[in-house]
Amino acid sequence: MFYEGIAKDVGIKVFPTSHNLYELVIISDVVFGSTSSAGLGVLALGKPLVVVNLSEQRSRNIYAEGKAVLSASSSKEVKDAVNSL
């Protein structure tokens, strides 16, 4: 899995997509995503959402301009986002 290296570096746990998403959100302190509409459910449940975009292209997803999410484009920014919560 692509994000396993970042997760290990930052000290977070990544769950496989076979798990029930909303059960995982409920037990999570913070949720990471990219362009999935599941992020709306995360926000509706009152959980912090960090949008991760590790490509060099500017993200044009529904969360890119939102003030309710934190953005990260490197493992350092992911760690900084986690530490800011």
Beta strands, then each sheet from edge to edge (+ up, - down):
strand 1: 31-33
strand 2: 49-52
strand 3: 69-72
sheet 1: 1+ 2+ 3+
end
